[in-house]
Amino acid sequence: MATDLFDHLAEDNIPEPPDGFDQEFHARLNRTLLTIQTFEMCIRALPWFLRHFSQAVVGAIRFTMTGQYEDPDKPEFK
């Protein structure tokens, strides 16, 4: 039975896709990828960046104001 199905499908004429099919497909795919990557950057990468960058900025400001680095004997809060 499976052979009959494959033989039948091999004999059928399959129409060609429309002319703009590839362009439409790529436009939808690119739009979807851009949306997903932008969302992921805002949700995952941006908070991570802001956390680590703000630590460096606060450290630079603290050093500028006090003229010394943090006391290494002081316990860190995590």
C-alpha positions in Angstrom: 0.0 0.0 0.0 2.8 2.4 0.8 4.3 1.8 -2.6 1.0 2.6 -4.3 0.9 5.9 -2.4 4.4 6.9 -3.4 3.8 5.9 -7.0 0.7 8.0 -7.1 2.5 11.0 -5.6 5.3 10.6 -8.1 2.9 10.8 -11.0 1.0 13.8 -9.7 1.9 17.2 -11.2 2.9 19.7 -8.4 2.5 23.3 -9.3 5.4 25.7 -9.1 5.3 28.1 -6.1 4.3 31.7 -6.8 7.0 34.1 -8.0 7.2 36.1 -4.8 7.0 33.0 -2.5 10.7 33.2 -1.5 10.7 36.9 -0.9 7.5 36.7 1.2 8.9 33.7 3.2 12.2 35.5 3.9 10.4 38.7 4.9 8.3 36.9 7.4 11.2 34.9 8.7 13.4 38.0 9.1 10.7 39.8 10.9 10.1 36.9 13.2 13.8 36.5 14.0 14.3 40.2 14.6 11.3 40.2 17.0 12.6 37.2 18.9 16.2 38.5 19.1 15.1 42.0 20.2 12.9 40.5 22.9 15.6 38.2 24.1 18.1 41.0 24.2 15.8 43.2 26.3 14.8 40.4 28.6 18.1 38.6 29.2 21.1 40.6 27.9 20.2 44.2 28.9 19.6 43.5 32.6 22.9 41.5 32.8 24.8 44.3 31.0 23.2 47.0 33.2 24.0 45.1 36.4 27.7 44.6 35.6 28.2 48.0 33.9 26.6 49.8 36.8 29.0 48.1 39.3 32.0 49.5 37.3 30.4 52.9 37.1 29.6 53.0 40.8 33.2 51.8 41.6 34.7 54.6 39.4 32.5 57.2 41.0 33.3 56.0 44.5 37.0 56.0 43.7 36.7 59.5 42.2 34.9 60.8 45.3 37.0 59.1 48.0 40.3 58.5 46.3 40.5 54.9 47.4 39.2 51.6 46.4 36.7 49.6 48.4 38.0 48.1 51.7 38.8 44.4 50.9 38.2 43.4 54.6 34.6 44.6 54.3 32.2 41.7 53.5 30.5 41.8 50.1 26.8 41.5 49.8 25.6 39.1 47.1 
